[in-house]
Amino acid sequence: MPETKENVVVLAQFSVLMDELLRSGFQRGRFAPWEIELLLDIECCSLGDAAKRKALQAYENAVQAEMENGAERPMRFSEFLAARNRN
């Protein structure tokens, strides 16, 4: 499934969100509903700081690949962790 204009925009927003989360800290006060859902999902996952950071970096790469293949929204972090644990 090819990229659409909408998922390109969502991927760009996701990249900004992950950059803020992993690197620079949040520089804004407004978030899209799906961003809030992802942040809450990430917060609910029980991982130590170092393990969470490593998992988030892998998650970012997995979401980017999935969205470049046509996914409309990023998968949840908990879904990523569950799939990774199954493999």
N, C-alpha and C positions, 0 to 999 in steps of 0.2 A: 504494500500500500504506500503510495508516494506521500511526501510531505504536503500539507495544505497550508494556506496562509495562516489559519488559526493556530495550528500546532507549532508553526515557526515562532509565532508571537509567544505562545505559552512556553516553549523551550527557552526563549530569550529571558522571559520572566523567571523561569526556574533557575537559569544560570545565575541571574542576579541574586536570587534568594540564597542559593548555595554559596555564592561568593560572600554574601553578608554573614551567613551562618558560620562558615569555616574560616574566613579570612579577616574581614574588616569590621564586623559588627553591624548592627542594623542602623541605617542612616535615614530611615523613613518611619512614618507612623501609620501608613495605610497599606493594607494587604488585601489581595483578592481572597474570596472565601476559600478557594482551593489551597492557597498558600497557608492560611490559618489551619486548615485541616491537616496539611503536611507537617507543619510545625508542632501541632498538638500530638500527632502520631509519633513524630521523632522524640518528643519530650517523654512520651509514655513508655518508650522502649528502655529496658533495663540493661544498660551497658555502661562500663566504666568509661571515663573520659577518653583515654587513648584508644580503646576499642571502638567507641562510638565515632570518633574522628576518622579512623581507618575505614569503618563501615560506611560512613557518609561519603567518603571519597569514592569508594567502589559503587555506592548507590548513585552518585552523580553521573558516573560513567555509564552505568547500566540504563539510567533514564534517558540520557542523551542518545544512546544507541537505539533504544526503543522508540523514542519520539522521531528520530531521523527516519525510522522505518514506518512512520505513519500513526503512531499512538496519539490520541487526542489530548490526554492528560498524563501527568507523571503517575506511576504506580506509587502506592503508599510505601513508606519506609518499612513498616512491619511486614508487608507482602514481600518486599525484597529480602528481608532477613529470613523469612520463612522459606522462600525459594532457595536461598543460599544454604540454609541448614539441611534442606532435603537433598541437595547435591553433594 
